[in-house]
Amino acid sequence: EYNQYGPPSVLHLTEAPKPFPRDNEILIKIRATTVTAGDCRLRALNVPFGFRTLLRLFLGFSRPRRRVLGMELAGDIESVGKAVSKFKPGDSVFAYSGIDMGCYAEYKCMSEDEAVVLKPPNLSYQEAAALSYGGTTALNFLNRAQIKSGETILINGASGAVGSAAAEIAKHFGAEVTGVCSTVNLAWVQSLGADHVIDYTKEDFTGNGKKYDIIFDAVGSAPYSRSKTSL
Ligand SMILES: NC(=O)c1ccc[n+]([C@@H]2O[C@H](COP(=O)([O-])OP(=O)(O)OC[C@H]3O[C@@H](n4cnc5c(N)ncnc54)[C@H](OP(=O)(O)O)[C@@H]3O)[C@@H](O)[C@H]2O)c1
């Protein structure tokens, strides 16, 4: 948990009582979780200056109220409340707790109606735990862009949690995908299905004369003012 905002050293191990599920809740024994860019930003209040006060109001003004970070998990259901009908003890699940957090723990209770689903058996706990934060964010923004089959999309930050999910989901929708990442990740982004890759350490996509139907900026380094000539 963490009791103050700051660098990774504010995190420490602690003992906490095991939670008990309410009637509509499941108790999950967590087997895997992730450290996302979102966790790091919340821990350090690393947001644009104007948003910091708003974030403090939400998370706790002088210190965090929710002391356990972690937005996604995979694990096994240990017990269920008496009104739960979708899951049973022993089910393996993965889940997204989002801003409610609490996944850097051994146990977490969630309502059966929250973002929790059965884990496909062919995914490891680690693979499943890493799906939902990037996946839900990418899908949300691709839907807002109303992506269609045959369209061209450039994904800035295609090797990150959000960008790699965006690359795979955009391919699923039938788009022609160009992924932007660093040299070391070019082959991996291609293995996700990207049709073209651009190394941002060697080439500025805004200067190569190519145009795209959609530019998906998962980094923040390609705002509209910089990217509009490539649209
Ligand atoms: N609004 C929301 O709902 C929401 C939700 C989730 C995330 N976010 C935000 O979205 C951002 C990305 O999150 P994430 O979890 O995907 O982060 P991440 O996993 O750390 O990935 C960062 C990506 O940025 C790339 N990158 C770094 N510098 C770059 C540059 N100059 N040009 C192009 N790409 C560059 C990295 O490429 P290499 O590793 O190859 O260098 C990597 O692909 C974060 O700021 C996060 O807070 C917002």
The ligand as an SDF file (V2000), in Angstrom:
LIG
                    3D

 48 52  0  0  0  0  0  0  0  0999 V2000
   -7.6170    8.1950  -20.3960 N   0  0  0  0  0  0  0  0  0  0  0  0
   -7.6220    6.9190  -20.1230 C   0  0  0  0  0  0  0  0  0  0  0  0
   -8.6540    6.3240  -19.9560 O   0  0  0  0  0  0  0  0  0  0  0  0
   -6.3070    6.1920  -20.0570 C   0  0  0  0  0  0  0  0  0  0  0  0
   -6.3140    4.8210  -19.8150 C   0  0  0  0  0  0  0  0  0  0  0  0
   -5.1120    4.1390  -19.8520 C   0  0  0  0  0  0  0  0  0  0  0  0
   -3.9320    4.8260  -20.0860 C   0  0  0  0  0  0  0  0  0  0  0  0
   -3.9450    6.1650  -20.2410 N   0  0  0  0  0  0  0  0  0  0  0  0
   -2.6960    6.9170  -20.4980 C   0  0  0  0  0  0  0  0  0  0  0  0
   -2.2270    6.5200  -21.7820 O   0  0  0  0  0  0  0  0  0  0  0  0
   -0.8020    6.5890  -21.7880 C   0  0  0  0  0  0  0  0  0  0  0  0
   -0.2270    5.2660  -22.2910 C   0  0  0  0  0  0  0  0  0  0  0  0
   -0.5010    4.2550  -21.3570 O   0  0  0  0  0  0  0  0  0  0  0  0
    0.1490    2.8150  -21.5130 P   0  0  0  0  0  0  0  0  0  0  0  0
   -0.2920    2.0560  -20.3000 O   0  0  0  0  0  0  0  0  0  0  0  0
   -0.0920    2.2500  -22.8440 O   0  0  0  0  0  0  0  0  0  0  0  0
    1.7150    3.1810  -21.3530 O   0  0  0  0  0  0  0  0  0  0  0  0
    2.9840    2.2450  -21.6040 P   0  0  0  0  0  0  0  0  0  0  0  0
    2.5940    0.8010  -21.5520 O   0  0  0  0  0  0  0  0  0  0  0  0
    4.0350    2.7370  -20.6820 O   0  0  0  0  0  0  0  0  0  0  0  0
    3.4110    2.5550  -23.1220 O   0  0  0  0  0  0  0  0  0  0  0  0
    3.9780    3.7530  -23.5220 C   0  0  0  0  0  0  0  0  0  0  0  0
    4.2060    3.7030  -25.0230 C   0  0  0  0  0  0  0  0  0  0  0  0
    4.7090    4.9580  -25.4640 O   0  0  0  0  0  0  0  0  0  0  0  0
    5.7260    4.7080  -26.4290 C   0  0  0  0  0  0  0  0  0  0  0  0
    6.5320    5.9300  -26.5490 N   0  0  0  0  0  0  0  0  0  0  0  0
    7.3270    6.5080  -25.6230 C   0  0  0  0  0  0  0  0  0  0  0  0
    7.8530    7.6410  -26.1350 N   0  0  0  0  0  0  0  0  0  0  0  0
    7.3660    7.7730  -27.4000 C   0  0  0  0  0  0  0  0  0  0  0  0
    7.5280    8.7280  -28.4470 C   0  0  0  0  0  0  0  0  0  0  0  0
    8.3130    9.8070  -28.2830 N   0  0  0  0  0  0  0  0  0  0  0  0
    6.8610    8.5360  -29.6090 N   0  0  0  0  0  0  0  0  0  0  0  0
    6.0530    7.4630  -29.7950 C   0  0  0  0  0  0  0  0  0  0  0  0
    5.8610    6.5200  -28.8350 N   0  0  0  0  0  0  0  0  0  0  0  0
    6.5180    6.6840  -27.6630 C   0  0  0  0  0  0  0  0  0  0  0  0
    6.4340    3.5010  -25.8950 C   0  0  0  0  0  0  0  0  0  0  0  0
    7.1970    2.8960  -26.9250 O   0  0  0  0  0  0  0  0  0  0  0  0
    8.5790    2.0970  -26.6050 P   0  0  0  0  0  0  0  0  0  0  0  0
    8.3400    1.3220  -25.3350 O   0  0  0  0  0  0  0  0  0  0  0  0
    8.7540    1.2140  -27.7930 O   0  0  0  0  0  0  0  0  0  0  0  0
    9.6180    3.1490  -26.4250 O   0  0  0  0  0  0  0  0  0  0  0  0
    5.2180    2.6590  -25.4930 C   0  0  0  0  0  0  0  0  0  0  0  0
    4.6800    2.0280  -26.6330 O   0  0  0  0  0  0  0  0  0  0  0  0
   -0.3610    6.9210  -20.3560 C   0  0  0  0  0  0  0  0  0  0  0  0
   -0.1250    8.3150  -20.3130 O   0  0  0  0  0  0  0  0  0  0  0  0
   -1.5830    6.5620  -19.5310 C   0  0  0  0  0  0  0  0  0  0  0  0
   -1.6440    7.3090  -18.3360 O   0  0  0  0  0  0  0  0  0  0  0  0
   -5.1320    6.8540  -20.2590 C   0  0  0  0  0  0  0  0  0  0  0  0
  1  2  1  0
  2  3  2  0
  2  4  1  0
  4  5  1  0
  4 48  2  0
  5  6  2  0
  6  7  1  0
  7  8  2  0
  8  9  1  0
  8 48  1  0
  9 10  1  0
  9 46  1  0
 10 11  1  0
 11 12  1  0
 11 44  1  0
 12 13  1  0
 13 14  1  0
 14 15  2  0
 14 16  1  0
 14 17  1  0
 17 18  1  0
 18 19  2  0
 18 20  1  0
 18 21  1  0
 21 22  1  0
 22 23  1  0
 23 24  1  0
 23 42  1  0
 24 25  1  0
 25 26  1  0
 25 36  1  0
 26 27  1  0
 26 35  1  0
 27 28  2  0
 28 29  1  0
 29 30  1  0
 29 35  2  0
 30 31  1  0
 30 32  2  0
 32 33  1  0
 33 34  2  0
 34 35  1  0
 36 37  1  0
 36 42  1  0
 37 38  1  0
 38 39  2  0
 38 40  1  0
 38 41  1  0
 42 43  1  0
 44 45  1  0
 44 46  1  0
 46 47  1  0
M  CHG  2   8   1  16  -1
M  END
$$$$
